[in-house]
Amino acid sequence: MDKYQCPCGYVYDPAEGDPANNVKPGTAWEDVPEDWICPVCGAPKSAFFKVE
């Protein structure tokens, strides 16, 4: 599964998810809720970009 990075440097890793914000490990980026925000800086999901 692809990882996505926030401009602040935080990387969303689907294997880890974001359990503190109700995103379970194994959750693909496409399945992360649209209203989810970066746990570090609060940027919207739309600000993230795919990490190659």
ModelCIF file with pLDDT and N, C-alpha, C, O atoms, coordinates in Angstrom:
data_MODEL
#
_entry.id   MODEL 
#
_entity.id                         1 
_entity.type                       polymer 
_entity.pdbx_number_of_molecules   1 
#
_entity_poly.entity_id                      1 
_entity_poly.type                           'polypeptide(L)' 
_entity_poly.nstd_linkage                   no 
_entity_poly.nstd_monomer                   no 
_entity_poly.pdbx_seq_one_letter_code       MDKYQCPCGYVYDPAEGDPANNVKPGTAWEDVPEDWICPVCGAPKSAFFKVE 
_entity_poly.pdbx_seq_one_letter_code_can   MDKYQCPCGYVYDPAEGDPANNVKPGTAWEDVPEDWICPVCGAPKSAFFKVE 
_entity_poly.pdbx_strand_id                 A 
#
loop_
_entity_poly_seq.entity_id 
_entity_poly_seq.num 
_entity_poly_seq.mon_id 
_entity_poly_seq.hetero 
1 1  MET n 
1 2  ASP n 
1 3  LYS n 
1 4  TYR n 
1 5  GLN n 
1 6  CYS n 
1 7  PRO n 
1 8  CYS n 
1 9  GLY n 
1 10 TYR n 
1 11 VAL n 
1 12 TYR n 
1 13 ASP n 
1 14 PRO n 
1 15 ALA n 
1 16 GLU n 
1 17 GLY n 
1 18 ASP n 
1 19 PRO n 
1 20 ALA n 
1 21 ASN n 
1 22 ASN n 
1 23 VAL n 
1 24 LYS n 
1 25 PRO n 
1 26 GLY n 
1 27 THR n 
1 28 ALA n 
1 29 TRP n 
1 30 GLU n 
1 31 ASP n 
1 32 VAL n 
1 33 PRO n 
1 34 GLU n 
1 35 ASP n 
1 36 TRP n 
1 37 ILE n 
1 38 CYS n 
1 39 PRO n 
1 40 VAL n 
1 41 CYS n 
1 42 GLY n 
1 43 ALA n 
1 44 PRO n 
1 45 LYS n 
1 46 SER n 
1 47 ALA n 
1 48 PHE n 
1 49 PHE n 
1 50 LYS n 
1 51 VAL n 
1 52 GLU n 
#
_struct_asym.id          A 
_struct_asym.entity_id   1 
#
loop_
_ma_qa_metric.id 
_ma_qa_metric.mode 
_ma_qa_metric.name 
_ma_qa_metric.software_group_id 
_ma_qa_metric.type 
1 global pLDDT . pLDDT 
2 local  pLDDT . pLDDT 
#
_ma_qa_metric_global.metric_id      1 
_ma_qa_metric_global.metric_value   97.46 
_ma_qa_metric_global.model_id       1 
_ma_qa_metric_global.ordinal_id     1 
#
loop_
_ma_qa_metric_local.label_asym_id 
_ma_qa_metric_local.label_comp_id 
_ma_qa_metric_local.label_seq_id 
_ma_qa_metric_local.metric_id 
_ma_qa_metric_local.metric_value 
_ma_qa_metric_local.model_id 
_ma_qa_metric_local.ordinal_id 
A MET 1  2 90.00 1 1  
A ASP 2  2 96.00 1 2  
A LYS 3  2 98.00 1 3  
A TYR 4  2 98.00 1 4  
A GLN 5  2 98.00 1 5  
A CYS 6  2 98.00 1 6  
A PRO 7  2 98.00 1 7  
A CYS 8  2 98.00 1 8  
A GLY 9  2 98.00 1 9  
A TYR 10 2 98.00 1 10 
A VAL 11 2 98.00 1 11 
A TYR 12 2 98.00 1 12 
A ASP 13 2 98.00 1 13 
A PRO 14 2 98.00 1 14 
A ALA 15 2 98.00 1 15 
A GLU 16 2 98.00 1 16 
A GLY 17 2 98.00 1 17 
A ASP 18 2 98.00 1 18 
A PRO 19 2 98.00 1 19 
A ALA 20 2 97.00 1 20 
A ASN 21 2 97.00 1 21 
A ASN 22 2 97.00 1 22 
A VAL 23 2 98.00 1 23 
A LYS 24 2 98.00 1 24 
A PRO 25 2 98.00 1 25 
A GLY 26 2 98.00 1 26 
A THR 27 2 98.00 1 27 
A ALA 28 2 98.00 1 28 
A TRP 29 2 98.00 1 29 
A GLU 30 2 97.00 1 30 
A ASP 31 2 98.00 1 31 
A VAL 32 2 98.00 1 32 
A PRO 33 2 98.00 1 33 
A GLU 34 2 97.00 1 34 
A ASP 35 2 98.00 1 35 
A TRP 36 2 98.00 1 36 
A ILE 37 2 98.00 1 37 
A CYS 38 2 98.00 1 38 
A PRO 39 2 98.00 1 39 
A VAL 40 2 98.00 1 40 
A CYS 41 2 98.00 1 41 
A GLY 42 2 98.00 1 42 
A ALA 43 2 98.00 1 43 
A PRO 44 2 98.00 1 44 
A LYS 45 2 98.00 1 45 
A SER 46 2 98.00 1 46 
A ALA 47 2 98.00 1 47 
A PHE 48 2 98.00 1 48 
A PHE 49 2 98.00 1 49 
A LYS 50 2 98.00 1 50 
A VAL 51 2 97.00 1 51 
A GLU 52 2 86.00 1 52 
#
loop_
_atom_site.group_PDB 
_atom_site.id 
_atom_site.type_symbol 
_atom_site.label_atom_id 
_atom_site.label_alt_id 
_atom_site.label_comp_id 
_atom_site.label_asym_id 
_atom_site.label_entity_id 
_atom_site.label_seq_id 
_atom_site.pdbx_PDB_ins_code 
_atom_site.Cartn_x 
_atom_site.Cartn_y 
_atom_site.Cartn_z 
_atom_site.occupancy 
_atom_site.B_iso_or_equiv 
_atom_site.pdbx_formal_charge 
_atom_site.auth_seq_id 
_atom_site.auth_comp_id 
_atom_site.auth_asym_id 
_atom_site.auth_atom_id 
_atom_site.pdbx_PDB_model_num 
ATOM 1   N N  . MET A 1 1  ? 0.848   -1.197 0.000  1.00 90.00 ? 1  MET A N  1 
ATOM 2   C CA . MET A 1 1  ? 0.000   0.000  0.000  1.00 90.00 ? 1  MET A CA 1 
ATOM 3   C C  . MET A 1 1  ? 0.888   1.253  0.000  1.00 90.00 ? 1  MET A C  1 
ATOM 4   O O  . MET A 1 1  ? 1.965   1.283  0.595  1.00 90.00 ? 1  MET A O  1 
ATOM 5   N N  . ASP A 1 2  ? 0.399   2.260  -0.677 1.00 96.00 ? 2  ASP A N  1 
ATOM 6   C CA . ASP A 1 2  ? 1.153   3.500  -0.806 1.00 96.00 ? 2  ASP A CA 1 
ATOM 7   C C  . ASP A 1 2  ? 1.123   4.321  0.476  1.00 96.00 ? 2  ASP A C  1 
ATOM 8   O O  . ASP A 1 2  ? 0.147   4.297  1.226  1.00 96.00 ? 2  ASP A O  1 
ATOM 9   N N  . LYS A 1 3  ? 2.217   5.050  0.714  1.00 98.00 ? 3  LYS A N  1 
ATOM 10  C CA . LYS A 1 3  ? 2.299   5.980  1.835  1.00 98.00 ? 3  LYS A CA 1 
ATOM 11  C C  . LYS A 1 3  ? 2.040   7.384  1.290  1.00 98.00 ? 3  LYS A C  1 
ATOM 12  O O  . LYS A 1 3  ? 2.313   7.676  0.126  1.00 98.00 ? 3  LYS A O  1 
ATOM 13  N N  . TYR A 1 4  ? 1.512   8.236  2.151  1.00 98.00 ? 4  TYR A N  1 
ATOM 14  C CA . TYR A 1 4  ? 1.227   9.625  1.773  1.00 98.00 ? 4  TYR A CA 1 
ATOM 15  C C  . TYR A 1 4  ? 1.839   10.553 2.793  1.00 98.00 ? 4  TYR A C  1 
ATOM 16  O O  . TYR A 1 4  ? 1.803   10.287 3.995  1.00 98.00 ? 4  TYR A O  1 
ATOM 17  N N  . GLN A 1 5  ? 2.413   11.663 2.299  1.00 98.00 ? 5  GLN A N  1 
ATOM 18  C CA . GLN A 1 5  ? 3.117   12.596 3.179  1.00 98.00 ? 5  GLN A CA 1 
ATOM 19  C C  . GLN A 1 5  ? 2.425   13.944 3.222  1.00 98.00 ? 5  GLN A C  1 
ATOM 20  O O  . GLN A 1 5  ? 1.917   14.440 2.217  1.00 98.00 ? 5  GLN A O  1 
ATOM 21  N N  . CYS A 1 6  ? 2.420   14.518 4.406  1.00 98.00 ? 6  CYS A N  1 
ATOM 22  C CA . CYS A 1 6  ? 1.906   15.864 4.629  1.00 98.00 ? 6  CYS A CA 1 
ATOM 23  C C  . CYS A 1 6  ? 3.042   16.854 4.350  1.00 98.00 ? 6  CYS A C  1 
ATOM 24  O O  . CYS A 1 6  ? 4.210   16.508 4.529  1.00 98.00 ? 6  CYS A O  1 
ATOM 25  N N  . PRO A 1 7  ? 2.726   18.062 3.922  1.00 98.00 ? 7  PRO A N  1 
ATOM 26  C CA . PRO A 1 7  ? 3.784   19.069 3.747  1.00 98.00 ? 7  PRO A CA 1 
ATOM 27  C C  . PRO A 1 7  ? 4.631   19.298 5.005  1.00 98.00 ? 7  PRO A C  1 
ATOM 28  O O  . PRO A 1 7  ? 5.773   19.745 4.900  1.00 98.00 ? 7  PRO A O  1 
ATOM 29  N N  . CYS A 1 8  ? 4.090   19.000 6.186  1.00 98.00 ? 8  CYS A N  1 
ATOM 30  C CA . CYS A 1 8  ? 4.854   19.192 7.430  1.00 98.00 ? 8  CYS A CA 1 
ATOM 31  C C  . CYS A 1 8  ? 5.886   18.096 7.652  1.00 98.00 ? 8  CYS A C  1 
ATOM 32  O O  . CYS A 1 8  ? 6.750   18.217 8.520  1.00 98.00 ? 8  CYS A O  1 
ATOM 33  N N  . GLY A 1 9  ? 5.795   17.018 6.860  1.00 98.00 ? 9  GLY A N  1 
ATOM 34  C CA . GLY A 1 9  ? 6.757   15.931 7.002  1.00 98.00 ? 9  GLY A CA 1 
ATOM 35  C C  . GLY A 1 9  ? 6.168   14.652 7.564  1.00 98.00 ? 9  GLY A C  1 
ATOM 36  O O  . GLY A 1 9  ? 6.793   13.596 7.460  1.00 98.00 ? 9  GLY A O  1 
ATOM 37  N N  . TYR A 1 10 ? 4.979   14.716 8.158  1.00 98.00 ? 10 TYR A N  1 
ATOM 38  C CA . TYR A 1 10 ? 4.336   13.509 8.674  1.00 98.00 ? 10 TYR A CA 1 
ATOM 39  C C  . TYR A 1 10 ? 3.996   12.572 7.519  1.00 98.00 ? 10 TYR A C  1 
ATOM 40  O O  . TYR A 1 10 ? 3.485   13.014 6.490  1.00 98.00 ? 10 TYR A O  1 
ATOM 41  N N  . VAL A 1 11 ? 4.278   11.276 7.686  1.00 98.00 ? 11 VAL A N  1 
ATOM 42  C CA . VAL A 1 11 ? 3.967   10.291 6.656  1.00 98.00 ? 11 VAL A CA 1 
ATOM 43  C C  . VAL A 1 11 ? 2.890   9.349  7.178  1.00 98.00 ? 11 VAL A C  1 
ATOM 44  O O  . VAL A 1 11 ? 3.045   8.728  8.229  1.00 98.00 ? 11 VAL A O  1 
ATOM 45  N N  . TYR A 1 12 ? 1.783   9.252  6.418  1.00 98.00 ? 12 TYR A N  1 
ATOM 46  C CA . TYR A 1 12 ? 0.746   8.281  6.741  1.00 98.00 ? 12 TYR A CA 1 
ATOM 47  C C  . TYR A 1 12 ? 1.157   6.940  6.154  1.00 98.00 ? 12 TYR A C  1 
ATOM 48  O O  . TYR A 1 12 ? 1.303   6.802  4.939  1.00 98.00 ? 12 TYR A O  1 
ATOM 49  N N  . ASP A 1 13 ? 1.341   5.953  7.026  1.00 98.00 ? 13 ASP A N  1 
ATOM 50  C CA . ASP A 1 13 ? 1.696   4.595  6.615  1.00 98.00 ? 13 ASP A CA 1 
ATOM 51  C C  . ASP A 1 13 ? 0.484   3.706  6.862  1.00 98.00 ? 13 ASP A C  1 
ATOM 52  O O  . ASP A 1 13 ? 0.088   3.512  8.011  1.00 98.00 ? 13 ASP A O  1 
ATOM 53  N N  . PRO A 1 14 ? -0.118  3.157  5.791  1.00 98.00 ? 14 PRO A N  1 
ATOM 54  C CA . PRO A 1 14 ? -1.311  2.324  5.968  1.00 98.00 ? 14 PRO A CA 1 
ATOM 55  C C  . PRO A 1 14 ? -1.103  1.149  6.922  1.00 98.00 ? 14 PRO A C  1 
ATOM 56  O O  . PRO A 1 14 ? -2.045  0.732  7.595  1.00 98.00 ? 14 PRO A O  1 
ATOM 57  N N  . ALA A 1 15 ? 0.105   0.615  6.990  1.00 98.00 ? 15 ALA A N  1 
ATOM 58  C CA . ALA A 1 15 ? 0.373   -0.502 7.896  1.00 98.00 ? 15 ALA A CA 1 
ATOM 59  C C  . ALA A 1 15 ? 0.209   -0.089 9.354  1.00 98.00 ? 15 ALA A C  1 
ATOM 60  O O  . ALA A 1 15 ? -0.162  -0.903 10.200 1.00 98.00 ? 15 ALA A O  1 
ATOM 61  N N  . GLU A 1 16 ? 0.488   1.182  9.641  1.00 98.00 ? 16 GLU A N  1 
ATOM 62  C CA . GLU A 1 16 ? 0.382   1.695  11.007 1.00 98.00 ? 16 GLU A CA 1 
ATOM 63  C C  . GLU A 1 16 ? -0.955  2.375  11.272 1.00 98.00 ? 16 GLU A C  1 
ATOM 64  O O  . GLU A 1 16 ? -1.447  2.364  12.400 1.00 98.00 ? 16 GLU A O  1 
ATOM 65  N N  . GLY A 1 17 ? -1.546  2.969  10.232 1.00 98.00 ? 17 GLY A N  1 
ATOM 66  C CA . GLY A 1 17 ? -2.782  3.724  10.426 1.00 98.00 ? 17 GLY A CA 1 
ATOM 67  C C  . GLY A 1 17 ? -2.543  4.921  11.334 1.00 98.00 ? 17 GLY A C  1 
ATOM 68  O O  . GLY A 1 17 ? -1.429  5.435  11.429 1.00 98.00 ? 17 GLY A O  1 
ATOM 69  N N  . ASP A 1 18 ? -3.599  5.351  11.995 1.00 98.00 ? 18 ASP A N  1 
ATOM 70  C CA . ASP A 1 18 ? -3.521  6.446  12.971 1.00 98.00 ? 18 ASP A CA 1 
ATOM 71  C C  . ASP A 1 18 ? -4.513  6.119  14.085 1.00 98.00 ? 18 ASP A C  1 
ATOM 72  O O  . ASP A 1 18 ? -5.545  6.775  14.226 1.00 98.00 ? 18 ASP A O  1 
ATOM 73  N N  . PRO A 1 19 ? -4.179  5.079  14.887 1.00 98.00 ? 19 PRO A N  1 
ATOM 74  C CA . PRO A 1 19 ? -5.129  4.603  15.909 1.00 98.00 ? 19 PRO A CA 1 
ATOM 75  C C  . PRO A 1 19 ? -5.604  5.678  16.880 1.00 98.00 ? 19 PRO A C  1 
ATOM 76  O O  . PRO A 1 19 ? -6.731  5.613  17.372 1.00 98.00 ? 19 PRO A O  1 
ATOM 77  N N  . ALA A 1 20 ? -4.754  6.669  17.161 1.00 97.00 ? 20 ALA A N  1 
ATOM 78  C CA . ALA A 1 20 ? -5.137  7.732  18.082 1.00 97.00 ? 20 ALA A CA 1 
ATOM 79  C C  . ALA A 1 20 ? -6.298  8.558  17.536 1.00 97.00 ? 20 ALA A C  1 
ATOM 80  O O  . ALA A 1 20 ? -7.011  9.221  18.290 1.00 97.00 ? 20 ALA A O  1 
ATOM 81  N N  . ASN A 1 21 ? -6.479  8.510  16.206 1.00 97.00 ? 21 ASN A N  1 
ATOM 82  C CA . ASN A 1 21 ? -7.552  9.268  15.560 1.00 97.00 ? 21 ASN A CA 1 
ATOM 83  C C  . ASN A 1 21 ? -8.522  8.362  14.809 1.00 97.00 ? 21 ASN A C  1 
ATOM 84  O O  . ASN A 1 21 ? -9.076  8.740  13.777 1.00 97.00 ? 21 ASN A O  1 
ATOM 85  N N  . ASN A 1 22 ? -8.716  7.156  15.347 1.00 97.00 ? 22 ASN A N  1 
ATOM 86  C CA . ASN A 1 22 ? -9.706  6.200  14.849 1.00 97.00 ? 22 ASN A CA 1 
ATOM 87  C C  . ASN A 1 22 ? -9.478  5.693  13.433 1.00 97.00 ? 22 ASN A C  1 
ATOM 88  O O  . ASN A 1 22 ? -10.435 5.353  12.738 1.00 97.00 ? 22 ASN A O  1 
ATOM 89  N N  . VAL A 1 23 ? -8.208  5.637  12.992 1.00 98.00 ? 23 VAL A N  1 
ATOM 90  C CA . VAL A 1 23 ? -7.874  5.021  11.708 1.00 98.00 ? 23 VAL A CA 1 
ATOM 91  C C  . VAL A 1 23 ? -7.042  3.779  12.041 1.00 98.00 ? 23 VAL A C  1 
ATOM 92  O O  . VAL A 1 23 ? -5.885  3.877  12.450 1.00 98.00 ? 23 VAL A O  1 
ATOM 93  N N  . LYS A 1 24 ? -7.659  2.614  11.857 1.00 98.00 ? 24 LYS A N  1 
ATOM 94  C CA . LYS A 1 24 ? -7.039  1.355  12.259 1.00 98.00 ? 24 LYS A CA 1 
ATOM 95  C C  . LYS A 1 24 ? -5.853  0.994  11.368 1.00 98.00 ? 24 LYS A C  1 
ATOM 96  O O  . LYS A 1 24 ? -5.836  1.340  10.187 1.00 98.00 ? 24 LYS A O  1 
ATOM 97  N N  . PRO A 1 25 ? -4.851  0.292  11.936 1.00 98.00 ? 25 PRO A N  1 
ATOM 98  C CA . PRO A 1 25 ? -3.758  -0.220 11.111 1.00 98.00 ? 25 PRO A CA 1 
ATOM 99  C C  . PRO A 1 25 ? -4.318  -1.051 9.964  1.00 98.00 ? 25 PRO A C  1 
ATOM 100 O O  . PRO A 1 25 ? -5.291  -1.784 10.141 1.00 98.00 ? 25 PRO A O  1 
ATOM 101 N N  . GLY A 1 26 ? -3.708  -0.936 8.796  1.00 98.00 ? 26 GLY A N  1 
ATOM 102 C CA . GLY A 1 26 ? -4.179  -1.657 7.625  1.00 98.00 ? 26 GLY A CA 1 
ATOM 103 C C  . GLY A 1 26 ? -5.186  -0.880 6.791  1.00 98.00 ? 26 GLY A C  1 
ATOM 104 O O  . GLY A 1 26 ? -5.704  -1.399 5.801  1.00 98.00 ? 26 GLY A O  1 
ATOM 105 N N  . THR A 1 27 ? -5.472  0.372  7.186  1.00 98.00 ? 27 THR A N  1 
ATOM 106 C CA . THR A 1 27 ? -6.431  1.199  6.453  1.00 98.00 ? 27 THR A CA 1 
ATOM 107 C C  . THR A 1 27 ? -5.741  1.877  5.270  1.00 98.00 ? 27 THR A C  1 
ATOM 108 O O  . THR A 1 27 ? -4.831  2.687  5.445  1.00 98.00 ? 27 THR A O  1 
ATOM 109 N N  . ALA A 1 28 ? -6.192  1.530  4.062  1.00 98.00 ? 28 ALA A N  1 
ATOM 110 C CA . ALA A 1 28 ? -5.640  2.141  2.850  1.00 98.00 ? 28 ALA A CA 1 
ATOM 111 C C  . ALA A 1 28 ? -5.972  3.628  2.832  1.00 98.00 ? 28 ALA A C  1 
ATOM 112 O O  . ALA A 1 28 ? -6.973  4.051  3.410  1.00 98.00 ? 28 ALA A O  1 
ATOM 113 N N  . TRP A 1 29 ? -5.135  4.419  2.171  1.00 98.00 ? 29 TRP A N  1 
ATOM 114 C CA . TRP A 1 29 ? -5.336  5.867  2.086  1.00 98.00 ? 29 TRP A CA 1 
ATOM 115 C C  . TRP A 1 29 ? -6.731  6.201  1.569  1.00 98.00 ? 29 TRP A C  1 
ATOM 116 O O  . TRP A 1 29 ? -7.385  7.116  2.068  1.00 98.00 ? 29 TRP A O  1 
ATOM 117 N N  . GLU A 1 30 ? -7.176  5.456  0.571  1.00 97.00 ? 30 GLU A N  1 
ATOM 118 C CA . GLU A 1 30 ? -8.481  5.707  -0.032 1.00 97.00 ? 30 GLU A CA 1 
ATOM 119 C C  . GLU A 1 30 ? -9.621  5.525  0.975  1.00 97.00 ? 30 GLU A C  1 
ATOM 120 O O  . GLU A 1 30 ? -10.703 6.089  0.808  1.00 97.00 ? 30 GLU A O  1 
ATOM 121 N N  . ASP A 1 31 ? -9.367  4.732  2.020  1.00 98.00 ? 31 ASP A N  1 
ATOM 122 C CA . ASP A 1 31 ? -10.397 4.451  3.024  1.00 98.00 ? 31 ASP A CA 1 
ATOM 123 C C  . ASP A 1 31 ? -10.302 5.341  4.263  1.00 98.00 ? 31 ASP A C  1 
ATOM 124 O O  . ASP A 1 31 ? -11.135 5.248  5.165  1.00 98.00 ? 31 ASP A O  1 
ATOM 125 N N  . VAL A 1 32 ? -9.290  6.199  4.303  1.00 98.00 ? 32 VAL A N  1 
ATOM 126 C CA . VAL A 1 32 ? -9.174  7.156  5.412  1.00 98.00 ? 32 VAL A CA 1 
ATOM 127 C C  . VAL A 1 32 ? -10.288 8.186  5.216  1.00 98.00 ? 32 VAL A C  1 
ATOM 128 O O  . VAL A 1 32 ? -10.468 8.690  4.108  1.00 98.00 ? 32 VAL A O  1 
ATOM 129 N N  . PRO A 1 33 ? -11.043 8.509  6.282  1.00 98.00 ? 33 PRO A N  1 
ATOM 130 C CA . PRO A 1 33 ? -12.150 9.464  6.136  1.00 98.00 ? 33 PRO A CA 1 
ATOM 131 C C  . PRO A 1 33 ? -11.697 10.802 5.549  1.00 98.00 ? 33 PRO A C  1 
ATOM 132 O O  . PRO A 1 33 ? -10.597 11.273 5.841  1.00 98.00 ? 33 PRO A O  1 
ATOM 133 N N  . GLU A 1 34 ? -12.543 11.405 4.727  1.00 97.00 ? 34 GLU A N  1 
ATOM 134 C CA . GLU A 1 34 ? -12.211 12.675 4.080  1.00 97.00 ? 34 GLU A CA 1 
ATOM 135 C C  . GLU A 1 34 ? -12.000 13.807 5.089  1.00 97.00 ? 34 GLU A C  1 
ATOM 136 O O  . GLU A 1 34 ? -11.289 14.769 4.800  1.00 97.00 ? 34 GLU A O  1 
ATOM 137 N N  . ASP A 1 35 ? -12.613 13.696 6.267  1.00 98.00 ? 35 ASP A N  1 
ATOM 138 C CA . ASP A 1 35 ? -12.479 14.757 7.269  1.00 98.00 ? 35 ASP A CA 1 
ATOM 139 C C  . ASP A 1 35 ? -11.309 14.518 8.225  1.00 98.00 ? 35 ASP A C  1 
ATOM 140 O O  . ASP A 1 35 ? -11.125 15.274 9.179  1.00 98.00 ? 35 ASP A O  1 
ATOM 141 N N  . TRP A 1 36 ? -10.519 13.471 7.973  1.00 98.00 ? 36 TRP A N  1 
ATOM 142 C CA . TRP A 1 36 ? -9.326  13.201 8.781  1.00 98.00 ? 36 TRP A CA 1 
ATOM 143 C C  . TRP A 1 36 ? -8.309  14.301 8.527  1.00 98.00 ? 36 TRP A C  1 
ATOM 144 O O  . TRP A 1 36 ? -8.188  14.799 7.407  1.00 98.00 ? 36 TRP A O  1 
ATOM 145 N N  . ILE A 1 37 ? -7.573  14.681 9.577  1.00 98.00 ? 37 ILE A N  1 
ATOM 146 C CA . ILE A 1 37 ? -6.544  15.710 9.432  1.00 98.00 ? 37 ILE A CA 1 
ATOM 147 C C  . ILE A 1 37 ? -5.207  15.179 9.939  1.00 98.00 ? 37 ILE A C  1 
ATOM 148 O O  . ILE A 1 37 ? -5.150  14.219 10.708 1.00 98.00 ? 37 ILE A O  1 
ATOM 149 N N  . CYS A 1 38 ? -4.143  15.822 9.495  1.00 98.00 ? 38 CYS A N  1 
ATOM 150 C CA . CYS A 1 38 ? -2.798  15.443 9.935  1.00 98.00 ? 38 CYS A CA 1 
ATOM 151 C C  . CYS A 1 38 ? -2.720  15.532 11.457 1.00 98.00 ? 38 CYS A C  1 
ATOM 152 O O  . CYS A 1 38 ? -3.067  16.564 12.031 1.00 98.00 ? 38 CYS A O  1 
ATOM 153 N N  . PRO A 1 39 ? -2.264  14.456 12.122 1.00 98.00 ? 39 PRO A N  1 
ATOM 154 C CA . PRO A 1 39 ? -2.176  14.491 13.590 1.00 98.00 ? 39 PRO A CA 1 
ATOM 155 C C  . PRO A 1 39 ? -1.065  15.409 14.101 1.00 98.00 ? 39 PRO A C  1 
ATOM 156 O O  . PRO A 1 39 ? -1.021  15.708 15.294 1.00 98.00 ? 39 PRO A O  1 
ATOM 157 N N  . VAL A 1 40 ? -0.175  15.856 13.230 1.00 98.00 ? 40 VAL A N  1 
ATOM 158 C CA . VAL A 1 40 ? 0.926   16.727 13.642 1.00 98.00 ? 40 VAL A CA 1 
ATOM 159 C C  . VAL A 1 40 ? 0.558   18.202 13.488 1.00 98.00 ? 40 VAL A C  1 
ATOM 160 O O  . VAL A 1 40 ? 0.694   18.984 14.429 1.00 98.00 ? 40 VAL A O  1 
ATOM 161 N N  . CYS A 1 41 ? 0.083   18.581 12.275 1.00 98.00 ? 41 CYS A N  1 
ATOM 162 C CA . CYS A 1 41 ? -0.138  20.008 12.016 1.00 98.00 ? 41 CYS A CA 1 
ATOM 163 C C  . CYS A 1 41 ? -1.595  20.385 11.730 1.00 98.00 ? 41 CYS A C  1 
ATOM 164 O O  . CYS A 1 41 ? -1.927  21.569 11.665 1.00 98.00 ? 41 CYS A O  1 
ATOM 165 N N  . GLY A 1 42 ? -2.469  19.380 11.559 1.00 98.00 ? 42 GLY A N  1 
ATOM 166 C CA . GLY A 1 42 ? -3.882  19.682 11.326 1.00 98.00 ? 42 GLY A CA 1 
ATOM 167 C C  . GLY A 1 42 ? -4.239  19.956 9.876  1.00 98.00 ? 42 GLY A C  1 
ATOM 168 O O  . GLY A 1 42 ? -5.346  20.412 9.589  1.00 98.00 ? 42 GLY A O  1 
ATOM 169 N N  . ALA A 1 43 ? -3.307  19.683 8.943  1.00 98.00 ? 43 ALA A N  1 
ATOM 170 C CA . ALA A 1 43 ? -3.599  19.893 7.522  1.00 98.00 ? 43 ALA A CA 1 
ATOM 171 C C  . ALA A 1 43 ? -4.671  18.907 7.054  1.00 98.00 ? 43 ALA A C  1 
ATOM 172 O O  . ALA A 1 43 ? -4.754  17.794 7.573  1.00 98.00 ? 43 ALA A O  1 
ATOM 173 N N  . PRO A 1 44 ? -5.482  19.303 6.087  1.00 98.00 ? 44 PRO A N  1 
ATOM 174 C CA . PRO A 1 44 ? -6.513  18.394 5.578  1.00 98.00 ? 44 PRO A CA 1 
ATOM 175 C C  . PRO A 1 44 ? -5.909  17.255 4.756  1.00 98.00 ? 44 PRO A C  1 
ATOM 176 O O  . PRO A 1 44 ? -4.782  17.358 4.272  1.00 98.00 ? 44 PRO A O  1 
ATOM 177 N N  . LYS A 1 45 ? -6.660  16.186 4.605  1.00 98.00 ? 45 LYS A N  1 
ATOM 178 C CA . LYS A 1 45 ? -6.221  15.031 3.810  1.00 98.00 ? 45 LYS A CA 1 
ATOM 179 C C  . LYS A 1 45 ? -5.817  15.455 2.398  1.00 98.00 ? 45 LYS A C  1 
ATOM 180 O O  . LYS A 1 45 ? -4.904  14.870 1.814  1.00 98.00 ? 45 LYS A O  1 
ATOM 181 N N  . SER A 1 46 ? -6.481  16.454 1.856  1.00 98.00 ? 46 SER A N  1 
ATOM 182 C CA . SER A 1 46 ? -6.215  16.904 0.487  1.00 98.00 ? 46 SER A CA 1 
ATOM 183 C C  . SER A 1 46 ? -4.816  17.509 0.315  1.00 98.00 ? 46 SER A C  1 
ATOM 184 O O  . SER A 1 46 ? -4.336  17.643 -0.811 1.00 98.00 ? 46 SER A O  1 
ATOM 185 N N  . ALA A 1 47 ? -4.159  17.876 1.428  1.00 98.00 ? 47 ALA A N  1 
ATOM 186 C CA . ALA A 1 47 ? -2.821  18.467 1.351  1.00 98.00 ? 47 ALA A CA 1 
ATOM 187 C C  . ALA A 1 47 ? -1.731  17.407 1.186  1.00 98.00 ? 47 ALA A C  1 
ATOM 188 O O  . ALA A 1 47 ? -0.600  17.727 0.821  1.00 98.00 ? 47 ALA A O  1 
ATOM 189 N N  . PHE A 1 48 ? -2.068  16.166 1.452  1.00 98.00 ? 48 PHE A N  1 
ATOM 190 C CA . PHE A 1 48 ? -1.081  15.087 1.386  1.00 98.00 ? 48 PHE A CA 1 
ATOM 191 C C  . PHE A 1 48 ? -0.745  14.708 -0.053 1.00 98.00 ? 48 PHE A C  1 
ATOM 192 O O  . PHE A 1 48 ? -1.561  14.873 -0.960 1.00 98.00 ? 48 PHE A O  1 
ATOM 193 N N  . PHE A 1 49 ? 0.472   14.195 -0.246 1.00 98.00 ? 49 PHE A N  1 
ATOM 194 C CA . PHE A 1 49 ? 0.883   13.742 -1.564 1.00 98.00 ? 49 PHE A CA 1 
ATOM 195 C C  . PHE A 1 49 ? 1.498   12.348 -1.428 1.00 98.00 ? 49 PHE A C  1 
ATOM 196 O O  . PHE A 1 49 ? 2.030   11.978 -0.382 1.00 98.00 ? 49 PHE A O  1 
ATOM 197 N N  . LYS A 1 50 ? 1.407   11.594 -2.518 1.00 98.00 ? 50 LYS A N  1 
ATOM 198 C CA . LYS A 1 50 ? 1.894   10.228 -2.545 1.00 98.00 ? 50 LYS A CA 1 
ATOM 199 C C  . LYS A 1 50 ? 3.414   10.198 -2.471 1.00 98.00 ? 50 LYS A C  1 
ATOM 200 O O  . LYS A 1 50 ? 4.093   10.962 -3.158 1.00 98.00 ? 50 LYS A O  1 
ATOM 201 N N  . VAL A 1 51 ? 3.945   9.309  -1.631 1.00 97.00 ? 51 VAL A N  1 
ATOM 202 C CA . VAL A 1 51 ? 5.390   9.125  -1.503 1.00 97.00 ? 51 VAL A CA 1 
ATOM 203 C C  . VAL A 1 51 ? 5.793   8.003  -2.444 1.00 97.00 ? 51 VAL A C  1 
ATOM 204 O O  . VAL A 1 51 ? 5.267   6.893  -2.363 1.00 97.00 ? 51 VAL A O  1 
ATOM 205 N N  . GLU A 1 52 ? 6.725   8.297  -3.334 1.00 86.00 ? 52 GLU A N  1 
ATOM 206 C CA . GLU A 1 52 ? 7.169   7.286  -4.316 1.00 86.00 ? 52 GLU A CA 1 
ATOM 207 C C  . GLU A 1 52 ? 8.208   6.375  -3.705 1.00 86.00 ? 52 GLU A C  1 
ATOM 208 O O  . GLU A 1 52 ? 8.699   5.465  -4.372 1.00 86.00 ? 52 GLU A O  1 
#
